[in-house]
Amino acid sequence: MLPTAGNLILTITPDLPVKFILPTVNRLVSKRSSQPTNDANSFAEGEEPPLIHERVFDVESRMSSEQIAVILKSFEEPDEVRILQKGRFEVVHLGGMTIGRAIYEPGWKWSEHVGPEVGATRCNVEHVGLVLSGAATAAFDDGRVVELRAGELFYIPPIPHDSWVIGDQPYVSLHFLGAEKYAKKS
């Protein structure tokens, strides 16, 4: 099947030039209207509809296999593990990002089990994450307490907050923002 006008096909082959293939349409003037057209029904009997051609543009730069490599990592073998009282924070570095997985036991509380180790009474790290299982809070100094439950995405601003596990189930969450600074001395 030929590509239609407007499609862009990108072919990337390791260690070969990148090629962009842009389909173009020959514009024909219909004998019925004397205006350029792409509609095959507007051509007189025996007249051909527009032809689709491909223009190939070679990009001068070459891409190595390393530049287009897919990287797979797992929290089963994290790059770093920060051991905490009643929990752990596992860190994976991937594609220029630092991603964390928090695993806290029932009874875990940031101000009791992390704060003394980092010399702070409240966490000041900005967080974006996803709760995988269990429940916890984000508690702010103004009295607001927000519950974080399994399946919920969360954003916690970089203002002082405490946190603790709710209930008798372990709490597990992924952290996409803030993992590089979390549970570390400033």
N, C-alpha and C positions, 0 to 999 in steps of 0.2 A: 504494500500500500504506500502510495506517495504521500509525503507530508503536505498539509494544507498551508496556504500562505499565512505567515505570522508565527508558525511554530519555530522553535529553536531546538536543535538537537545538538547536545554536547557529547563528544566522544573523548574519553580520557583513557589513555593506554599508558601503563607504566613505561617510563624512559623514552617515550615518543612524543612528538609535538601534539599539543592540544588542537583539535580541529572543531571549528564552529561551522555547522551546515545550516545555511539560511535558504529556505525555499523562496523562490520569486516567481511571479506570474507574468507571462507576456501579456501585455494589455493589447487587445484587439479592438478595433472599432467595428461595431455591428453595422451591417448595411441597412438595418431597419432604422437606427436612431442616430447614427454618425457620432455617438458618444462612446468613450471608453467604457467597457463593461467586463464583468467576470461571470455573468449569468449565461450558462450554456443554452438556455431556452430563448435567449434574445438574438441568436444568430440565424441568418438566413439558411435555407436548405442547402446542404453541401458545404457550408462554412464550418470551420472547426472551432470548438471552444478554446479558451486559453490553455496554454501548456505550462506545466509546473516544472521548473528547473531547480537544481540545487547549486548554490554557490558555496564553495569550500574556502574558508579562511584559516590558514595555518598561523597559530600563535607562535612567535619566535621562541618564547621560553619553553624549557622542557621540565616536566614534573618527574621527580624520582619516585620510586616505590614508597619511600619513607614519607613523602609529602602527601600521599593519598592513602596511607595505611590506616586501617581500622584498629583501634586499641580497645581491648577488653580487659577489665579489672573486676575484682570481686571484694566485698567486705570480708570474705572468708580468709583473705590474705591482704589486710590493709597495709598501707605504707607506714602508718604510725598508729599507736594505740596509747591514749592517755588514760591511765588507770585512776579512777576516782573512788572515794569511799561510796559503797553501795552502787557502783556503776562503772561505766567505761565509755570513752568517746573514741571511735575508730575513724581514721582519716585516710582518704584515697585522693591522690592527685591525678587528674585526668583532663586532658585537653585544655590546659591552662587554668583549670578550676580546682578548688579544694572542696571536696564533698565529705560530710561527716555523717556518722551514724551514732546516735546516742542510745545507750541501753542502760536504763535505771531500774533498780529494784524497788519494790514497795517500801515506803518510808524514806526514800531519797528526797533531799531538799537542797537546793543550790546554796543557800546561805550557810548551811551546816556542813555540807559534804564537798563543796567546791570552793566557796569563798575563802575559807581560812588558808587553803593551799595557794591561792593566787593573790592573797592580801587585799580582798575586797569584801564588802558586806552585801553588795548587789551586783548582778551581771549588767554590764554596759554594752554588750555585743549586740549588733543588729542581726536578726535571724530571718531567713526565709526557709521554710521547711514543709515536711509532710509527715504526719503522724501515721506510723504503720500499725501499731497496736498499743493498747492500754490508754491511759488518760493522764494528763498533767495540767498544771496551771501556769499562767503567766500573771504574776501579781505585781502591781505597780504601787509606788509610794503614795499615790493619790487615793488609794483604797480600791481601785478597780482590780478584779480578779477574773481572768478569762480562762475558761476550760478549753483544752486542746484534746480532741478525741480522734480515734482511729479513722482514717480516710480524709481528715481535714488538712488542707493546706493552711499555713499560717505565716503571718508577717509580724514580727515584734520589733518596734523601733529601738534605736540605740540610746534608750533612756534607762535609768536604773530600774531593775525588776528582779524579783525572786521567782522561783519555780519549785514545784514539788509534785511528786507522783500522787495521783488520786486512786484510792482503792487498793486491792490486794494483788493486782496483776502487774507484771513488769511493763514499763513504758519504753517503746522503741520509736525513734523518729529519724528521718533523713534531714540533713541541713545543707542547703545549696548556697546560702550566703551566711558568712560569719564563722564558718568552720575553721578557717586558718587562725582565728584569734581565740576561739572558745577554749575555756579551761586552761589558759596559759597566763603566766605573769606578764603584765604590761611592760 
